[in-house]
Amino acid sequence: MLTNAFKNLNGFQYLNLTGQRLGNTIADFEVHVAVKFETYRLQIVVDNIQVLLAAVMLVNTEGMVTIDSPNMTMCYQSSPQMKCTFEEATDSSGWNLTSKTVRYELNNGIVVQLDTNCATPEYNSCIAITLNQVAGMWEGIYECGFTKGSVRHTANAQLHVALLPDVIQMNFYPLTADCTQTGGNVIEISATIENSQESYDVWWTYRNEKNNVLNTSINDILVYNFKVTLNCDYTSEAQYVTVTFKNSVGQEKSAQVDIPVIYVGKPFCKEEQIDEEFWPNAPDGNTVINQTCPLGRTGFSTRTCKGSAWLPVYSECISQEMKKILNDAEAFLTGLGSTEEMAMQIFEGLENSSTSASSNTTADVISFIKILDVMATASNYVVLKEDLLPSLINGASNILNKTWDDVNNTIIQNMSANYLQSVESLVKNVKVNRSSGVNSTNLALKISHDCNVSVFGINVNLNRTNGLIKSLGVKNLMTRLGNNLGSTYEPTSLLLSATLEDNNDSRLEIRLDFPKEESNGTKPFCVFWNITKRSWSNEGCVVKRSNNESTVCECNHLTSFSVLMAKGEINLFGDTLDKITNVGLGVSICSLLIFLIIESLVWSAVVKTNLSHFRHTAMVNIAVFLLLADICFLASSSPDVLSSSWCLTLTICKHLFFLVMFGWMLCLSVMLVHQLIFVFSPLRKRVFMFLSSIVGYVCPIVIVGCSFIYYKYTNKPYHSEKTCWLVYERLLEGSIHAFLLPLGTIILTNLFSMVVVILTLVKTSVPDSSKADDKDTAKGILKVVVVLTPVFGVTWIIGFFQLMLSQNNPMFGFVCFSFTILNSFQGLFILLTGCFAEQKVREELFKIIMSKSKGKSSSVTNVTTVPYTKDK
């Protein structure tokens, strides 16, 4: 059987002609039909087929389809509207565009907006179209059509657009102007555009100098060539040339090209040849764009000159196949040719390209993700069918095995976030009727009405009364996504995205049972990927159960839902350390308040000499700033309830107060060593106070201020909102080192001071060699260690051992408890050693108590103070 499709000539519709093979002869049939006193000739020539004419019918449809379109030339980037009407009700309608001999079916997109809700009692069928910001490709013949049964009624109209170049390709040679060479500042520039019927006025501008330029036609492009002599006088501003196109209605479009200039006496990178790519001399700070790509690839490469050294080459050359798919996807997004067949062709092309060894570059991966992103946006306008799911899942799975490592971590994290968001959106928007899912190496999609599904071993349970659940498991992506939770959190290998369709439940709860992975002394955290903030969050997600086999997470939301198992430092001892810390801080705060009250009461009685003034001034400063630091530490013990601004404020305060405390500890130890070594050269009060103010106040403020400003302007995190404390990334990386390095320096100095005190004590005891004297010496050394350790902050050195030890080390628990107890109770130790171990303070305090109780002073015999102060 032979079927000849409908055609439309001069307003007449021709019905199907059917025939049957009768032999191998050639038959010519001429059919003459008179309609409205006119004769139309229909000639059918069929090779090797004899046709038995069954019926010929012509229906005059002229005047029945009405098209309302602009009758003037539209401006570039305007938004014209057209409307097509028909008297009778029809089954379907649509628009087509014929542009440059290519015919496209039009559908909804970012440019095309179709409206079928414009029917009236007079016109039962209507379809309107709005084109948003039309460019040159939208000029052509627009045809609207209505179909009823097997008959299609059409009308067409011409749309004229005052064109401007959609793309202006600027090239120049040489790639750098070299003012150190004679004539090196003359640059040949070309502006290339697509050929069109528009008559442009074109000129180029350099430093307010305007010159007209004519074109040279080469096949389907127009090339405008000209030369520019650049100024060689040094300027910090970029030198650029602008080319401007003006159309028939006065609209203008310009393109600018910046030209790097090597000035006399300024640093530059010397020319190099790498893999058949030539990189010319380039000035410091300039990025050279090289338009050459290997055979079969298109795009460009860039390379930046820093100082006088070249940075690595960054290639954006992609395969020509990938470029074609990208162009088709971008056209699909506009609404041009956005049919189900075209969508299928795009995703099949992605799948084929993902298996090709020639598409194994980071530039190809970036283009692949961009195509996914474009099609995800297009899926909001056009319904995508389930037939494309296998190509989508397989292609997206294959791309995770490609090269992602030729760029820095920030770009990789952005690529991963775009990939995840695009795949989620596509899976969510694809219309499913029969498919139960697709399995691939790195992606697995399960589609079910059942509440319980399993993907990559992750058991998913969703409490809902109805709806279709789509569960997407992803491998080999977690390590590429950004980790905003800090380096102490490690991602696991699996991620799951869940979406629910056709459900009206106001409250949803999803339960996910993740298979247990190697814990390595860490505990699990249930989090989801926040698409808006592009970061992990645990809001609405909790760990319900965790054992050696699995971890169960429960979350109360689904929108753009992703779950991973983030791992952070485990609290091997439950909340025991937290309780010890809170109790210790409470005791320390009370002890320090008592210490400061006692100091205020006994100050005038015990501070009689410069040496005692030095010591008590340092002790008061240590106590005040340790008190403030402990209060801030206690206030930030629950970071989840604090706002971002309060968390930052408390972090800065803790950083500053602890550094000030250690600064005064350093002053105290240096003063003690000075007095031991230079017995007959005591410090003057003014000198001590000046130097102590610098070390105790100014230096900490400078360290905190500089570190905060540095991390703010380098876009690196100064603090973590999860802990309200400084950030540790790795050795010598992270803001915590602005605390650890000064702390380590001070502790080592204070340890040296303690050694000097002990050696001095031992040296003075050498002449007396009796056992009793040795016993007294040992007691004296022990007393020195006990008294000086809290006020010198020596217990903080345990924290460095805690950082160095693995959590699997048998000593780790002992070190954790030691550090927590000694430092959380530091205020109590200062009270005991700074007040009650000081004989003069005890005596004066006893006098005050007795005077209050008996109304008179007590007689107390004065004795020498502790040996290490030398204070008499």
Residue, then its C-alpha position, 0 to 999 in steps of 0.5 A: m500500500l502507498t500513502n501520500a501525506f497531506k499537502n496544502l497548496n493555495g488554500f486547498q487540502y488534499l486527502n490521502l491517495t491510496g493505491q496497490r501494486l499491480g505490476n512493474t510498469i510505470a504509471d503517470f496519472e494526471v488528475h484535473v479537478a475544478v473547484k471555484f471555476e479553477t483547475y488544479r493539476l495533481q500529478i503522481v509519479v510512482d516508480n515501478i508501481q501502478v496505482l489504482l486511484a481510490a478517491v481524490m477530494l479537495v476541500n477549500t479552506e481559504g479564509m477559514v484559518t486566520i492569523d494575526s501577526p505584526n505587519m512591521t519589522m520587529c526590533y532585535q530583542s523585542s517580544p512579538q505576539m501572533k495569534c491563529t484562530f479557526e471557526e470550528a473546534t479541532d483536536s490539536s493545534g501548533w506552530n512551526l517555523t521555517s528559517k533558512t530552509v529548515r523547518y522547526e516545530l515550536n513548543n514552550g521554552i524560555v523564548v516560546q510561550l504558547d497559549t491555547n486558552c484564547a478561544t471565543p464563541e466565534y472562533n472555537s479553536c485558537i492558539a497564540i504564541t509569544l516570542n521573548q526577546v527574538a534574535g536573528m534565528w527567529e526571523g522566518i515564516y511562521e505557520c499555525g495549524f489546526t488538526k481535526g481527524s485526518v484534516r489539517h488546516t493551516a495559515n502562515a505569516q512572515l516575521h521580519v526582525a531588524l537583526l543584530p549579530d547574535v554572536i560577535q567573534m573577536n580575534f586578534y594577532p599577535l595575542t600580545a602587544d609587545c611595546t619592548q619591540t619595534g612595531g610590536n604595538v600594531i595589532e590586527i583585529s577581526a570581528t566575525i559574524e554570521n551572514s544575514q540580509e541586514s545592512y549594518d553600519v560597523w565601526w571600531t573604537y579605540r580611546n575615543e577614536k572612531n573608524n568605519v570598517l567594511n566586511t569581507s564575505i566568506n561563505d556564510i560569514l562576514v569578516y571585518n578586518f582592521k589594524v590598531t596601533l596601541n599606545c605604549d605609555y604605561t597604564s594600569e588600566a586594560q587597553y581594549v578595542t570595541v566593535t559596534f554594529k548598527n541595524s536599520v532601526g538604529q539599534e546597536k550591539s558592541a563587542q569588546v576585546d582586551i589586548p594585553v600589553i607588555y610595557v618596558g620594564k614590567p614583568f612578563c612571561k616568556e613565550e612557550q610551545i606546549d603540545e603544539e600550542f603556542w603561548p606568546n610573551a604575556p604581561d603579569g596578571n594576564t590570561v591568554i586565550n588560545q583558540t586552537c584545539p586538537l583535531g576533532r575538538t572545538g573551543f579554546s584554552t587559557r593560560t595565566c601569567k603570574g609574575s614571570a611564570w606561567l600557570p598550568v594550561y586550562s583547556e575548554c576544548i570539547s569534542q565536536e559531538m559534545k558541542k553539537i549536543l550542547n547546541d541542540a539542548e540550548a535550542f530545545l530550551t528556547g522552544l525551537g524543535s523541542t519535541e519528544e524525538m529531539a529530547m530522545q536524540i539529545f540523551e542518546g547522544l549524551e549516553n554515546s558520548s559518555t562511553s567514548a574515550s575521546s570525551n574523557t576530559t574535564a572540559d567534556v565533563i563540564s559540557f555534559i553537566k551543562i547539557l544536563d542543566v539545560m535539559a533540566t530547565a527545559s523539563n519545566y516547560v516540556v513534558l519529558k517521557e520515560d523512554l529517555l530514562p535509560s539514556l539519562i541514567n546510563g550517561a549520567s552514571n558513565i560521566l562519574n567515571k570520567t576525569w574531574d581532577d584537572v581543575n581546583n577543588t572549588i570548580i569540582q565542588n560546583m560541578s558536583a552540585n550542578y550535576l546533582q541538582s540537574v539529575e534530581s530535577l530531570v528524574k523528578n520531572v520525567k513523566v512515568n507511566r510504566s517504568s520501574g526504574v533503571n540500574s547502572t554502575n554509579l546511579a540506580l533509579k527505583i520507581s514504585h508506589d510501594c512505601n518500601v524500596s531498596v537502592f544500592g542496599i539503602n532501604v527507604n521507607l516513606n510514610r504516605t497514603n498515596g503517590l509515586i516515589k522515585s528513589l535515586g542512589v548515587k555513587n562516586l559523587m560524595t567526595r566531590l561535593g563540598n564539605n562545609l562541615g569541616s575536615t573532621y567530617e568524612p563522607t561515605s560512598l552513598l547518596l540517596s535522593a528521594t522525590l514524591e509525586d501526586n501526594n497531598d500529605s502535609r506531613l511526610e517522614i522518610r526513614l533510610d537504612f544505610p549499610k554500615e561502612e568502616s567506622n574508623g572510630t567515628k560516628p554517623f550524622c544524618v544530613f541532606w544536601n541543601i540545594t539553595k545554600r549548596s551545603w550539607s545540613n542536618e535540619g530535620c534529620v536525626v540518627k535513630r539507630s546505629n550499630n555495626e550493620s547499619t545506620v537509620c536516619e529519619c528526616n521530615h522533608l523531601t524537597s530536593f532531598s539528598v542524604l549522606m552519611a557524614k562522619g565526625e569525631i566520635n565522642l568515645f565516652g558518650d556525653t561524659l566529657d561534656k558533663i565534666t567540661n560543663v561542671g568544670l567550667g562552672v566550678s572555675i567561674c565560681s573559683l575565679l570570682i572568689f579569687l578576684i574578690i580575695e585579691s581586691l580585699v588583700w591587695s593593699a596588704v600584700v602588694k608592698t614591693n615591685l615584685s609583688h606588684f608584678r606578680h599580683t597584676a599578672m595573676v589578676n589579668i590571668a584570672v579576669f581573662l580566663l573567667l571571660a573565656d570560660i563564660c564565652f565557652l559555656a555560652s557557646s556549648s550549644p551552637d545549634v541554638l545560636s545565631s550566626s552573628w552570636c556564634l562568630t562573636l563568641t568565637i572571636c571573644k574566646h580566641l582573644f581572651f585565651l590569647v590575652m590570658f596566655g600573654w600574661m602567663l608569659c609575662l609572669s614566667v619571664m618576670l620570674v626567670h629575670q628575677l632568678i637570673f638577675v637578682f641584683s638588677p630588678l625590673r622597673k615598674r614602668v618597664f614591666m607594665f609597658l612590656s606586659s601591656i604589649v605582650g598581654y593586650v596588643c599582640p593578642i588583638v593584632i593576632v585575632g584581628c589579622s587572622f579574622i581579616y585574612y580569612k574574611y578576604t580570602n573567602k576561607p572560613y574563620h570559624s565553624e558554626k557547628t562548634c563556634w570555634l576556629v577551623y582545623e583543616r589539616l596541618l598548618e591549614g585552618s584558622i585554628h593555627a592563629f591560636l595554636l602557634p602562639l599557644g605553643t610558643i608561650i607554653l614552650t617558653n613557660l616550660f623553659s621557665m619552670v626548668v630554670v626555677i627547678l634547676t635553680l632550686v636544685k643548685t642551691s641545695v647541692p652543698d647540703s647533701s644529707k638525705a633530709d635535705d634531698k627530701d626537702t629539695a624534692k618537696g620544693i621541686l614538687k611544690v614549684v611544679v604544682v604551683l606554677t603549672p596552672v598559672f603557666g598554662v602548662t596543662w594545655i600542652i596535653g591538647f597537642f598530644q590529643l591532636m597527635l594521637s589516633q583515636n585507636n591509641p590506648m592512651f587516647g582516652f586517658v589523654c582526653f580525660s586528662f585534658t578535659i579535667l585539668n583545663s576545665f578546672q583551671g580556675l579552681f587550681i588558680l584559686l588554690t595555688g594563687c591564693f591559698a598557697e600564698q602565705k601572705v594572702r592566707e594571713e591577710l585573709f585570716k586577719i580580715i575574717m577574724s576582724k569581722s568576727k571579733g571586731k579586732s585584728s589578730s596578731v600574726t607572725n610574718v614569715t617568708t613567702v614561697p621560694y619561687t617568688k623571691d618576694k620578701 
